[in-house]
Amino acid sequence: MTVRKWGVGLKSAGDFRESQCSRKCFICGNMLQKIINLTVRDVRFPTSLEQHGSDAMHTDPDYSAVYVVLDTESGLKGFGLTFTLGKGTEIVVCAVQALAGLIVGTSLQDIVSNFRGFYRLLTSDGQMRWLGPEKGVIHLATAAVLNAVWDLWARAEGKVGPSYQAPMVTFTVSLRRPRLTTHCHCFPVASVEAARRHGESQEDEIYISDVITGEHLLCRVSIQDPKQIISCIDFRYITDVLTEEEALDILVKAKGGKQQREEEMLSQGYPAYTTSCAWLGYSDQQLKQLCTDALQNGWTRFKVKVGADLEDDIRRCRLIRQMIGADNTLMIDANQRWDVADAISWVTRLAEVKPLWIEEPTSPDDILGHAAISKALAPLGIGVASGEQCHNRVMFKQFLQASALQFVQIDSCRLGSVNENLAVLLMAHKFKVPVCPHAGGVGLCELVQHLILFDYICVSADLSGRMCEYVDHLHEHFASPVVIRNARYMPPKDPGYSCEMLESSVRRHEYPNGDVWKLPIQK
């Protein structure tokens, strides 16, 4: 039971109805405000100058973001983004602009009261779906818009009174912080004692005391309501492996031990691995220094980029294994470099360094190819990981059906935002395949931290075989950068979906007129 001060005066008890809040209290008022504008900007960072992010297929990436801001009547904003590698970012910007007409003029309440329907509106427009459907540039744009919607929703509902804040994960995970749902029933009551008689349990209610009138406002809540989570997911095309009823059952069963898992995450964080030590373009001296630094900072899980040259891969992987020792974990990542037969023979040669997995060994679209590689490498104890360029939940469904992956790698921007990622998390749980998300880039770590917390606390209840990628680049450009402690993701503390960028950074790196891009780039 929580009583909090709310500094907005109430005119009369008649201003409220139990069935629907007709007053603009902090929560419901924000939900009813219309989205009046969508701004999208092309933000690029010249990471190719120092070979950050370089791999066998993407040799000179300039980490970039299509950055979306939603403005509402009340001044509340939602921030979202999708990740790209430089050239072509302007194409995704155009796709976001094409989607803008579907969201501007709606209220947040309109969207989240039928979030599944809104997801379909964006992904199934009668003309624009021809550009996908649910894949490629148009789906990257969809993710940027929906990420901004989730951020806006979190900011609207994640604050009770001017001093109370909770992160986006409170929509699915309480982390000991109460939250309000979109179906808020608000009405004045004579006292807190009287208010208690309206409720069902301490977990279900928050009482806000009006500091001007002395009246008390009861806000009924449904903390982490599984049905509300399920209502955000589009189950079309995946009901042959996961029905809505099965998904709900997974969430309900995961309630057991949830408080203990929340406390564990708050105190210990979620396990991570680093990719920052072994980009393909780094020199041996860089590799050694970065591995040394990482080990001193508590890192025990390392990923190495491979695929350009077999003999050099063997040499570099031996070097990394020697640096990190036999007891620490090593993964290798080919970024789609090989045909199926080449992948099997190449990784077999690298088996001596005992990699946990080979990531993206072949085309990200080749489901049966991944299955063949998985079968061939199983006797060597090497799994297959993929998913950062898996277009949608349907492809993930087929990867799982074909036993093609031993590790599922969701991406916060490749799929259709939180909505579609929730579907994949639930399918992976049903197939008993651990989720180890892709991160890094621009803002991907900030976004994915919310998803990994949800997966552990509300779905899998298991950390076996699970870890999340971390790349130590560009976090300084965010208002609420991700926090890593002892090689673990610590839960975010600020409201929202953690992808608000610093305006100074956006202006400086906006393409092509930001200060960074006005100067000659020396490569």
ROZA-922794 format. One record per residue (C-alpha): x, y, z. Coordinates in steps of 0.2 Angstrom, whole numbers, plus 5000, padded with zeros to 4 digits. Example, Ala and Ser with C-alpha at 12.3 -4.5 7.8 and 13.67 -1.06 7.14 Angstrom:
<atoms>
506249785039/506849955036/
</atoms>
This chain:
<atoms>
500050005000/500750174995/500250344998/501050484988/500750674987/500050734971/500050924970/498650954959/496951024966/495350934963/493751034959/492550904966/492150724968/490950744954/492350764942/492750584943/491850424937/492450254943/492250184926/493450304918/494550454924/493750604916/494950724924/496750754918/497650684933/499550654930/499350484923/497750484914/498050664907/499650614899/498750464891/497450564883/498650694876/498750684857/500350664848/500550824838/502250794829/503550674824/505350724821/506550614813/508450644811/509950564803/511350544816/513050464811/514650434821/516250414811/516750254820/517550184804/519050304808/519650184821/518950024815/517650014829/516349884824/517349814809/517049634804/517249514789/515749584780/515549764787/517349834786/517150014789/515450054798/514950224804/513750184818/512150284815/510450304821/508750354814/508250464829/506350494832/505550614844/503650614847/502950774854/501250784863/500050924868/500650924886/502450944881/502850764886/504050684873/504450504867/506150454860/506550314849/507850254837/508450124825/510250074821/511150084804/512950084798/513050244789/512650254770/510750224767/510250294784/509350434774/508250294766/507650234783/507250424788/506150434772/505250274778/504950344795/504250504787/503050394777/502450314793/502150474803/500450504796/499850344805/500350404822/500250594822/498550654828/498250494839/498350494858/499350374868/497750304875/497150264857/498750164854/499050064870/497250024872/497349924856/499249904854/499049744844/497949834832/499149984831/500649874828/499649794813/499149974807/501050014805/501549844798/500049804787/499649974778/498849924761/500250004751/501750024762/501749834767/502349794749/504049864754/504149724767/503049654774/503849664791/505649664785/507049774778/506949964778/505149984782/505349864797/506849964804/505750124802/504350034811/505549994826/506050174827/504250234828/503750104841/505250124851/504750304853/502950254858/503550134871/504750274878/503250394878/502150264887/503450234900/503650414903/501750444904/501450304916/503050284925/502950434936/501750454951/501850634956/503250754952/504550664962/504250474958/505050394943/505150214936/505950144921/505150074906/505349894913/504049934925/502749894911/503349714913/504449704928/504049804944/505849794951/505049844968/504250004960/502350014958/501650064941/499950124934/499150034919/498250124905/496550064913/496650184928/495050204938/495250364948/494050434960/494150534977/493850454993/493650525011/495250445018/496650325015/495650205026/494150225016/495150205000/495850035006/494049965007/493949994988/495449884984/495849704983/497649694989/499149804994/499949764977/498449824967/498250004973/499150164975/498350314984/498850484980/498450624993/498050794985/499050924994/497751064991/496050994995/496650855007/495550724997/496350564992/496350494975/496350304973/497150234957/496850054954/498249974946/498649804939/500449774942/501349684928/499649614921/500149464910/498549494900/499049674896/500749614890/500049484879/498849614871/500349704864/500949554854/500349514836/500149324836/499749314818/500749184808/501549104824/499949024832/500548854825/501948854838/501348984851/499549024855/498949174865/498349054879/500048974879/500949134880/499849194895/500149034904/502049054903/501949224910/500749174924/501849024929/503449134929/502649234944/503349114956/504949174963/504849334954/505149444969/506849354972/507349374954/506949564955/508049584970/509449484962/509449594947/509449754958/510849694968/511949594955/511349634938/511249534922/512749444915/513549524900/514949484887/516049604878/516349624859/517449774861/519149684863/519249604846/518549694831/519249624815/520249784811/521149794827/522949764828/523749624840/524349764851/522549834853/521849654856/523149624870/522849784879/520949784878/520949604884/522049644898/520949794903/519349694902/520049554913/520549684926/518749754925/517949584928/517549524911/517549334909/516549314892/517349374876/516849374857/518049374843/517649434825/518249304812/517949254793/519149364783/520649244783/520749064791/522549064796/522349234803/520849184812/521749034820/523149154825/522049284833/520849164842/522449074849/523049244855/521349294863/521249114871/522949134878/522549304885/520949264893/521349084900/520548914898/519148944911/518449104903/517149094889/517549134870/516349154856/516649184838/515649284825/515749274806/514449404802/513649294788/515349274779/515249084773/514248964763/513648814773/515048694769/516348834772/515648874788/515748694794/517548664789/518148844795/517348824812/518048644813/519748714811/519448844825/518748714837/520448704846/520048874855/518448794862/517148924856/515448924864/514648974848/514849024830/513749174827/512949214810/514049084801/513049104784/511649204777/510449264790/508949204779/509549024777/508648934790/509048764784/510848814782/510948854800/510148694804/511448594794/512848694802/512148664820/511948474817/513748464810/514548564824/513548484838/514848344841/516248474843/515148554857/514948714847/513248794846/512548914833/511949094837/511049214826/509549334825/510249514824/509749514806/508249404807/506849504800/505349454810/504449334822/504049214808/505849184804/506249154822/504849034823/505548934809/507348944816/506648864832/505548734823/507148684813/508248664828/509448784819/509948894834/510648854851/510649034855/509349164850/509949334847/508549464847/508849644842/507949794848/507849884831/507849744818/506149674825/504649774827/505149854844/504649784861/503049704854/503849584842/505349544853/504049494867/503449364854/505149294851/505649284870/504049184873/504349064858/506149044863/505648994881/504348864874/505748784863/506948794878/508248894869/509249034879/509149214873/510749304871/510349474863/511349574850/511849744857/513149874854/512949994839/512050164844/510850144858/510649954857/511349914874/510250054881/508649974873/509049794876/509349804895/507449814897/507149654887/508449554896/507649594913/505949554907/506549384900/507349334916/506149394928/504449374919/504849234906/506249114908/506649124927/508349054922/510049124918/510848964912/511748994895/511149174895/512149334893/511949494884/513149574872/514049734877/515049854867/515850004875/515550134862/514550294861/513550284877/514150454882/512950524869/511350464879/510450554893/510250394903/511750284897/511750104902/512650054918/513849904918/514549844935/515649694937/515349644919/513449644922/512049754916/511249854931/509349894930/509050074923/508350194935/507650334924/505950334916/505750294898/506550164886/508250244889/508550294871/508450484873/510050564865/510850724871/510350864860/512150924859/512750764852/511250754840/511650924833/513550884832/513350724823/511750754812/512150714794/512550804783/512550974792/513250934809/514951004814/515750824813/515250804795/515650984790/517450944793/518550834781/518550654787/520250584786/520250394784/
</atoms>
